[in-house]
Structure formats: structure tokens, C-alpha cells
Amino acid sequence: LDLCGATGVTDGGVAALAAGCPALSDLGLGWVAGVGDGGVVALADRCRGLTRLSLHGNRLVTGAGLLALAGRRAAGGEGGEGGEGGGGAAATATPPGEPVRPPLPLVALDVMGCVGAPAGWRTREGLKGLFPGVEVFKLQR
């Protein structure tokens, strides 16, 4: 399903989609301005077979959303703050927070332009630290 650029889509809509389509495996949410961590957490909770996800350009997605996809909970606010915080190489070597479930089986994940996520997690190397199985990092054309 590709909702790239859809207006009016919110975290609540993505949560409803996740609840109604738990077998969803490929989702494009690039440039969907109303989607942030709430929608991403709903996908992580409900769409456990998600293999391809584009969040390209979604400014409301933070480290907390990425940690949810990776099956981790932010520890003491780690990863949930936007901007540059937590983006250094040390922050990407071992994902912060304690594991709460297996990560999604993502093989393709695009978080380019998700300026709310730590800068180090928006790079190929940073994403590999969180998602070792991801091989494709750019889905937006």
C-alpha cells in the first residue's frame, strides 16, 4: 500500500489500518505530514510481518518510533528526542533501551528526512545498528 503524500492521514488512521490489516507487509508513508510516532508504534505492535516501510520526509517520527520498530523501548527518554541528540556513532553501535519483543522483519526502511529522529539513526550505518536485516535504505523515488 502506498499512501505517499496523502493528506488527512493521521496516527489514528495508521493505527486503524494496522488494526484492520495486520498482514500488511509493504507500506509507503513518505511525506504523510500527519503521521508520527503514534502511527509507527501501532505498525510495530500490529503489523508484525512488515518488511518494507517508507517514512521518508515524516518530520513527526522520532527515535521512539524507530525504537518501537526495532522491538526496543526507549530507556530514560533515549531516542525519543529529535534533532542531533543520541546521533553519534556510539549511540548507533548498540541500540539503546531494553528489548521488549523481536524487531520487525524489515529488509527495506527509508527514514530520510525524518528530522525528529536522531541524526545518527538517519544514516545507513546508524540504521544497520538498529536494523541489521535492512538492506535497502531508500524507497522514495
Backbone bond lengths (Angstrom), bond angles and torsions (degrees), N, CA, C in turn:
res aa  C-N    CA-C-N  psi(-1)  N-CA   C-N-CA  omega(-1)  CA-C   N-CA-C  phi
1 L - - - 1.448 - - 1.511 108.08 -
2 D 1.331 116.91 129.79 1.462 121.10 179.57 1.521 109.18 -118.51
3 L 1.328 116.10 112.46 1.463 122.71 178.17 1.521 111.04 -109.27
4 C 1.322 117.59 20.92 1.457 122.94 -176.37 1.533 111.14 -49.73
5 G 1.332 114.93 123.77 1.453 121.30 176.29 1.513 115.40 76.40
6 A 1.302 118.22 4.94 1.467 120.96 -178.44 1.525 110.20 -62.92
7 T 1.305 116.07 132.92 1.457 120.72 176.58 1.524 108.70 -95.02
8 G 1.297 116.06 149.81 1.455 120.65 178.77 1.517 114.35 85.82
9 V 1.325 118.42 -6.81 1.462 120.90 177.77 1.523 108.02 -82.03
10 T 1.323 116.56 131.22 1.457 122.52 -176.89 1.523 110.04 -125.60
11 D 1.321 115.29 176.80 1.462 120.00 174.49 1.524 110.99 -56.88
12 G 1.335 117.11 -39.76 1.463 120.94 179.14 1.516 111.86 -62.46
13 G 1.326 117.04 -39.64 1.459 120.93 177.39 1.515 112.09 -65.83
14 V 1.327 116.51 -40.82 1.467 120.40 177.96 1.532 109.85 -67.27
15 A 1.330 117.06 -38.05 1.464 120.23 177.05 1.530 110.29 -62.61
16 A 1.331 117.23 -41.39 1.467 120.73 177.61 1.529 110.67 -65.45
17 L 1.325 117.21 -40.51 1.455 121.64 176.87 1.531 110.22 -60.97
18 A 1.327 116.29 -46.03 1.470 120.79 -179.92 1.524 111.03 -62.47
19 A 1.332 117.01 -40.24 1.461 120.71 -179.97 1.529 110.99 -67.71
20 G 1.324 117.16 -37.34 1.455 120.94 -177.23 1.514 114.61 -85.87
21 C 1.325 116.85 -19.94 1.467 121.18 -176.75 1.527 110.71 -131.18
22 P 1.322 118.24 62.81 1.466 119.74 -176.27 1.526 113.58 -64.71
23 A 1.330 118.19 -17.68 1.464 120.92 179.35 1.527 112.34 -88.00
24 L 1.316 117.88 5.63 1.464 122.08 179.48 1.526 109.81 -55.74
25 S 1.334 116.75 130.89 1.464 119.48 -177.45 1.526 112.86 -117.92
26 D 1.330 118.21 -20.63 1.459 121.50 -174.79 1.521 108.01 -139.56
27 L 1.338 117.52 118.54 1.459 120.80 -175.68 1.514 110.68 -137.92
28 G 1.320 115.82 128.72 1.460 122.37 175.73 1.514 110.07 -106.16
29 L 1.316 116.48 111.80 1.470 122.73 177.62 1.524 111.17 -119.46
30 G 1.331 117.16 25.90 1.453 120.66 179.72 1.522 111.10 -64.50
31 W 1.325 114.89 137.52 1.463 122.59 176.18 1.524 112.96 58.77
32 V 1.318 117.19 31.89 1.462 121.90 174.00 1.533 105.83 -100.33
33 A 1.319 115.46 95.29 1.469 122.58 -167.74 1.527 114.04 -62.34
34 G 1.319 118.57 -24.90 1.459 120.78 -176.85 1.513 114.69 -88.05
35 V 1.330 117.58 3.63 1.467 120.54 -177.13 1.521 109.82 -106.01
36 G 1.327 114.68 129.79 1.464 121.70 177.82 1.507 110.05 -137.52
37 D 1.318 115.02 -146.79 1.463 120.58 -175.60 1.524 113.52 -60.97
38 G 1.322 118.64 -35.83 1.463 120.28 -179.19 1.520 111.83 -58.50
39 G 1.318 116.94 -45.32 1.456 120.86 178.26 1.515 112.19 -68.27
40 V 1.325 116.19 -39.49 1.470 120.43 -179.46 1.528 110.53 -66.54
41 V 1.314 116.80 -41.21 1.471 119.98 177.74 1.529 110.34 -63.85
42 A 1.327 117.57 -39.66 1.466 120.74 177.40 1.529 110.60 -61.32
43 L 1.337 117.11 -41.35 1.464 120.30 176.82 1.525 110.65 -62.93
44 A 1.334 116.57 -43.82 1.467 120.63 179.78 1.523 111.23 -62.94
45 D 1.331 116.99 -34.92 1.464 121.38 -179.13 1.517 112.67 -75.76
46 R 1.325 117.03 -40.58 1.466 120.78 -168.87 1.527 115.57 -105.18
47 C 1.319 118.22 -33.48 1.468 121.91 -174.64 1.525 109.09 -101.75
48 R 1.312 115.97 71.26 1.462 122.28 -171.39 1.529 113.72 -71.97
49 G 1.337 117.53 -8.19 1.463 120.95 177.59 1.516 112.97 -104.86
50 L 1.317 117.50 13.40 1.463 121.79 -177.70 1.530 110.34 -63.81
51 T 1.343 116.04 121.59 1.462 120.36 -178.63 1.524 112.68 -112.25
52 R 1.333 117.63 -23.52 1.472 121.74 -179.66 1.520 108.96 -132.96
53 L 1.344 115.84 127.48 1.458 120.68 -178.50 1.518 110.06 -145.20
54 S 1.320 115.98 126.03 1.459 120.74 173.17 1.517 109.05 -110.68
55 L 1.327 115.29 122.32 1.460 122.99 174.23 1.523 109.16 -116.28
56 H 1.311 116.33 17.68 1.458 124.48 -174.79 1.535 111.44 -48.23
57 G 1.321 115.58 123.04 1.460 120.88 174.54 1.510 115.78 80.26
58 N 1.327 118.73 6.83 1.463 120.63 -179.18 1.519 109.41 -86.95
59 R 1.321 115.84 103.18 1.450 122.54 -173.43 1.529 113.60 -72.14
60 L 1.312 118.15 -14.27 1.470 121.34 -178.63 1.522 113.36 -90.32
61 V 1.318 117.60 -6.86 1.467 121.12 178.39 1.525 108.02 -81.80
62 T 1.335 116.18 126.81 1.463 121.74 -179.92 1.530 109.83 -116.45
63 G 1.312 114.63 -173.96 1.460 119.91 176.84 1.508 112.64 -60.54
64 A 1.329 117.73 -30.20 1.471 120.72 179.49 1.528 110.74 -62.06
65 G 1.319 117.74 -39.81 1.455 121.00 177.70 1.514 111.70 -66.31
66 L 1.335 116.45 -42.44 1.461 119.96 178.88 1.526 111.18 -65.44
67 L 1.318 116.60 -38.99 1.465 119.69 177.68 1.525 110.84 -63.16
68 A 1.329 117.57 -38.23 1.470 120.74 177.90 1.527 110.16 -61.24
69 L 1.338 117.43 -43.49 1.464 120.68 177.90 1.524 111.39 -62.29
70 A 1.334 115.76 -33.06 1.466 121.20 -179.23 1.526 112.18 -83.42
71 G 1.335 117.51 0.15 1.458 120.83 178.69 1.511 113.31 78.52
72 R 1.333 116.44 24.84 1.457 120.68 -178.17 1.517 111.03 -123.86
73 R 1.311 114.71 155.94 1.460 121.84 176.26 1.516 107.15 -108.97
74 A 1.321 116.33 136.24 1.465 120.29 177.65 1.520 109.37 -61.06
75 A 1.317 116.74 135.45 1.460 122.41 179.55 1.517 109.01 -100.43
76 G 1.312 117.10 117.40 1.457 121.05 176.77 1.508 113.63 59.39
77 G 1.342 117.73 35.91 1.456 120.76 178.40 1.520 113.67 86.05
78 E 1.328 119.20 -1.21 1.455 121.27 179.61 1.512 110.32 -60.86
79 G 1.315 114.32 141.35 1.454 120.29 172.80 1.502 114.28 77.39
80 G 1.308 119.04 -14.53 1.446 120.05 -178.60 1.501 113.74 -88.69
81 E 1.316 117.35 -14.91 1.444 120.53 -179.82 1.505 109.38 -84.58
82 G 1.298 116.08 146.30 1.454 120.88 -179.27 1.505 112.00 -82.88
83 G 1.330 114.50 -171.50 1.448 120.77 174.65 1.512 112.39 70.80
84 E 1.324 114.99 -142.74 1.444 120.96 -171.97 1.518 113.46 -87.29
85 G 1.310 119.07 -13.13 1.460 120.91 -174.84 1.508 112.76 -57.61
86 G 1.323 116.52 134.70 1.459 121.48 176.66 1.496 114.24 72.04
87 G 1.342 117.44 14.26 1.449 118.94 -173.80 1.504 115.29 -97.34
88 G 1.313 120.23 3.35 1.450 121.88 -178.14 1.509 112.45 -72.66
89 A 1.320 115.83 170.80 1.464 120.48 -178.06 1.521 111.37 -60.34
90 A 1.336 116.73 -37.25 1.465 118.80 -179.69 1.515 111.15 -63.62
91 A 1.332 116.88 -34.14 1.458 120.45 -179.40 1.520 111.52 -69.95
92 T 1.329 117.97 -21.54 1.459 119.61 -177.30 1.525 112.42 -96.66
93 A 1.330 118.22 -16.58 1.455 120.06 -177.51 1.526 110.93 -64.14
94 T 1.302 117.61 -45.39 1.453 123.38 176.82 1.523 107.53 -127.58
95 P 1.319 118.29 117.16 1.459 119.18 -179.53 1.525 110.89 -57.96
96 P 1.330 117.15 135.77 1.457 119.95 -179.99 1.523 111.57 -72.20
97 G 1.299 114.78 165.84 1.456 120.31 176.45 1.508 111.77 83.62
98 E 1.306 113.50 162.42 1.458 118.21 -178.20 1.524 110.44 -91.35
99 P 1.340 116.84 143.36 1.461 119.38 176.61 1.532 110.06 -63.75
100 V 1.322 116.60 137.18 1.453 120.96 177.88 1.522 111.58 -118.52
101 R 1.322 117.23 -14.02 1.460 123.39 178.44 1.520 108.10 -172.00
102 P 1.311 117.88 168.08 1.465 119.10 175.90 1.534 110.50 -63.12
103 P 1.319 117.10 146.92 1.465 119.22 176.99 1.524 110.24 -67.65
104 L 1.320 116.01 161.92 1.460 119.96 173.63 1.523 108.76 -64.67
105 P 1.332 118.04 153.24 1.465 120.73 -178.86 1.532 112.58 -81.85
106 L 1.318 116.60 43.85 1.455 121.39 -176.82 1.522 111.92 -63.29
107 V 1.334 116.24 133.93 1.458 121.86 171.90 1.521 110.40 -116.39
108 A 1.347 116.60 -14.64 1.457 121.97 177.43 1.524 108.32 -139.54
109 L 1.340 115.65 126.56 1.460 121.28 -178.38 1.516 108.79 -147.53
110 D 1.332 116.70 123.88 1.463 122.19 179.80 1.523 108.43 -116.42
111 V 1.331 116.60 112.94 1.462 121.78 176.29 1.526 111.27 -120.20
112 M 1.326 116.50 18.17 1.460 119.59 177.16 1.524 108.74 -58.92
113 G 1.312 116.58 134.89 1.452 120.91 178.76 1.516 114.36 82.54
114 C 1.311 118.84 0.36 1.465 121.45 175.45 1.533 107.25 -81.69
115 V 1.322 115.83 75.95 1.466 120.93 -171.19 1.516 113.32 -67.50
116 G 1.329 118.97 -11.93 1.452 121.78 176.06 1.517 112.86 -78.10
117 A 1.327 117.26 -17.40 1.464 121.65 178.49 1.523 109.23 -85.68
118 P 1.321 117.92 151.44 1.462 120.12 177.70 1.528 111.17 -53.57
119 A 1.310 116.54 138.36 1.464 121.78 -176.04 1.524 112.34 -55.73
120 G 1.317 117.34 -39.78 1.464 120.68 -179.42 1.513 113.37 -65.93
121 W 1.310 117.75 -21.52 1.461 121.96 179.22 1.518 111.60 -90.29
122 R 1.316 117.58 -1.41 1.458 121.54 177.24 1.522 111.03 -101.51
123 T 1.328 116.70 13.47 1.455 121.79 177.39 1.524 108.92 -110.56
124 R 1.310 115.80 161.92 1.460 120.83 177.96 1.533 110.38 -57.35
125 E 1.334 117.24 -45.36 1.457 121.41 -178.17 1.529 111.07 -65.78
126 G 1.314 116.68 -43.31 1.459 120.38 179.52 1.516 112.21 -64.34
127 L 1.321 116.65 -41.36 1.462 119.94 178.48 1.524 111.38 -66.41
128 K 1.330 117.41 -36.30 1.464 119.89 178.19 1.527 110.53 -63.28
129 G 1.344 117.23 -31.88 1.454 120.02 176.47 1.519 112.49 -65.55
130 L 1.330 115.91 -35.91 1.465 121.01 178.92 1.523 112.31 -85.93
131 F 1.331 116.40 -36.55 1.466 122.52 -173.21 1.529 109.91 -131.31
132 P 1.321 118.18 80.73 1.470 120.29 -176.59 1.528 113.99 -59.43
133 G 1.331 118.39 -25.71 1.456 121.12 -178.06 1.518 114.95 -83.60
134 V 1.319 117.78 -8.02 1.467 120.59 -178.37 1.520 109.37 -75.49
135 E 1.326 115.79 129.36 1.463 122.55 178.85 1.520 112.24 -114.99
136 V 1.331 118.44 -23.18 1.460 123.21 -178.61 1.514 108.34 -113.67
137 F 1.334 115.88 126.64 1.467 120.67 -175.21 1.510 113.57 -115.99
138 K 1.327 117.50 -2.42 1.457 120.49 178.20 1.527 108.16 -134.46
139 L 1.332 114.76 115.55 1.462 120.51 179.46 1.519 110.92 -112.05
140 Q 1.325 116.51 -26.62 1.468 121.51 -178.57 1.528 108.74 -71.57
141 R 1.313 116.05 133.97 1.473 120.17 179.82 1.495 110.90 -95.00
